[in-house]
Amino acid sequence: MSLLEKVESEIKQALKNKQKERLEALRSVKAALWKAKTEKAADETLSEEEEIQVLQKQLKQRKESADIYEQQNRNELAEAERKEAEVIQEFLPRPMSDEELTEAVREIIDEAGATSMKDMGKVMGIANRRLAGKAEGKAIADKVKSMLSGE
């Protein structure tokens, strides 16, 4: 079952259970997935990696919106964005722990033969592809930077 099919199934369930906020979040996820699919080609399906990228973008947008609303003292809107983020998070793989991320980055650094900050671009290229959906890009970059600089 593709992610789009799972989302459609969850939409039906949310309709039956009259879960308005969940339904809105699921519909926005479905729209984003459809948009990504049609941009690629009408007859092709999205790979799992592409689906995860779409979801991560949606999640990041919700978190940023919630932060902005909070700064403007619009707590009811911030809360709605956070609830949507929680729904989106359900469809993403479990995030890596700090220890798992450290181990994965260590393996990538060894594999790439990186020894200094000059090799950061090479390591980041591999890490972003391999760890997509499992860790945020900023967390990966921070980990790579600290490990290559010897901190």
N, C-alpha and C positions, 0 to 999 in steps of 0.2 A: 504494500500500500504506500503510495507516494505521500509526501507531506501535504500536498494540496488535497488529496482525498481524505487524509486525517482531519485537516482543518474543516473541510465540508461536513464531515461526520460530526465534529464537535459543534459546528454551527447548528445542525439539526437538533442536537442534544440541548444546546443553550436555548433554542426556540421553544422546545418542549418544556424546559424547566423555567422559562421566563426569566432568564438571567441577562438583563439588558446590557450591563457593562461588559460582561464576557462576550456577548454577541457582537458588540461594537468592535472590540479588540480583534475578534476572530475575522470579522468582515474586512478589517483593514489589513490583516495578514493575508487573507485570500486575495485582496486587490493587489497587494504588493507582489505576491507570487505570480499572479496572472500577468501583471505588467512586465515582470522580468521574463516570463515565458514568451510573451508576444514580442518583446524586444529581440530575443534570441532568434526565434522562428516559430511560426504557428504550429508546425507539426512536431517540433522537438520538445522533449521534456527537459527539465532542469536537473542537473546532477545534484547529488546530496550536498556537495560542497557549495554549489551556487545557491541552493535553498537556504543553507546555513548563513551564507553571506547576506541574503535578503533579510532573514530574521534578525541577524546581528545589527543590521542597519536600522531596522524598525525599533529594536530594543534601545539602541543608542539614542535615537530620536526621542523616544518616550522619556528616557532618563534626563536628557538635556532640557526637554520641555518642562518636566517636573521641577527641575532646578530653577529654571527661569521663572516659572509661576510662583515658586516659593520665595524667590527674591523680591517679587512684586506683591507679596502677601496675598496671593490668590490660592490659598490652601486647598479649597475644594477642587480646583482644576489640577493642582499638583497631585492630589490624591487620586483623581481619575486617571491621570497619566501613569502613576505608579501601579495602579490596578491593571491597566493595559499591559504594562511591562511584565507584570507577574504572569499574565496569560501567555505572552510571547515566550517567556522564559521556559514554560512547560515544554515547548517544542524544540528547544536547543539541548545539545548534549550537556551533561553535568560538567560544570567548569572544573578545571584542574586545581588541585590544592597547590600551595606554594612549593611543597616538597616535590610533587610530581612535575611541576613546571621547571624547577631547578634541575631535576634529573634529565628531563627532555632536552632542555637547552644545553646541558653539559654534553649529552650525546651528539647533538647537532654540531657543537663547537669542535668536538673531537673528530667527527666525520668530515667537517669542512677543513680541518687542519688550521683553524684560526688561532692566532697567538696574540693579537693586539687589536686595538680599536680600529685599525685600518681595515680589518676583516669584518667589521660590523655589518656592512651592506650584504656581503655574501651570506653571513649567518642569518640575518633577518629575512632574506629571500627564502631560504630553506625553512626557517622557523614559521614564518607566516603561512606558507603552504601546508606544512605538516600539522600545525597546531590550530588551524582555522576552526573556529567554533568551540574550541576547548579552552581557550584563554583569550583575553582581550589583547588587542595589538599593543596598547600602552604597557600592559604588564609584561608582555614578551620583550618589548624594547628595553624596558627598565632592567629586566633580568639579564638580557644579553649584555647591556652596557656595563652593569655591575660585575658580571663574570669576566668580561674581556678586559676591564680596567683593573681587575684584581682586588676589588673591594671585598 
